[in-house]
């Protein structure tokens, strides 16, 4: 498939989504239906900018404090209660083709670094709810397919916040949201209604 066909398909999909999605000013997040799972609804983290970075650093040799990051997902209550009442919401990272994940261990020839994920505001606040190696999704870089890394599934809530921190020494980061260079969205999201 060449770039022109892919861009036309994406524009057509976005246009159809705009025509069929009711406009509201109360919902602070975008609702995106993924191509790979057309019945799923995905919610990106709440942010005031269209693009942000997940950037986790733990470099004690440089006398830097570990850098963690907390992401909050705000689900439009009326929507998810109809789509998945009491059903699971899955926290995952979605990487379109050519989406890069920086991992200092992999760059140095080592294994991908583990990232601990902690619940911030749910019933298990402060608990470790997942361990993920984002760079492991790039093992097949040559593939022209979207890669998905699932962290864990939880009971849906209107507001879901998670803290990400490195389990080891190094740095892990990737664009979280809209990537200008690729012209597509990716990164962390909550998925429900599948």
Secondary structure as GFF3:
##gff-version 3
##sequence-region A 1 194
A	DSSP	alpha_helix	3	20	.	.	.	ID=ss1
A	DSSP	beta_strand	31	33	.	.	.	ID=ss2
A	DSSP	beta_strand	41	44	.	.	.	ID=ss3
A	DSSP	beta_strand	51	58	.	.	.	ID=ss4
A	DSSP	three_ten_helix	60	62	.	.	.	ID=ss5
A	DSSP	beta_strand	69	74	.	.	.	ID=ss6
A	DSSP	alpha_helix	77	83	.	.	.	ID=ss7
A	DSSP	beta_strand	88	95	.	.	.	ID=ss8
A	DSSP	beta_strand	102	103	.	.	.	ID=ss9
A	DSSP	alpha_helix	104	107	.	.	.	ID=ss10
A	DSSP	beta_strand	115	119	.	.	.	ID=ss11
A	DSSP	beta_strand	128	132	.	.	.	ID=ss12
A	DSSP	three_ten_helix	134	138	.	.	.	ID=ss13
A	DSSP	beta_strand	147	155	.	.	.	ID=ss14
A	DSSP	beta_strand	159	166	.	.	.	ID=ss15
A	DSSP	beta_strand	170	179	.	.	.	ID=ss16
A	DSSP	beta_strand	184	192	.	.	.	ID=ss17
###
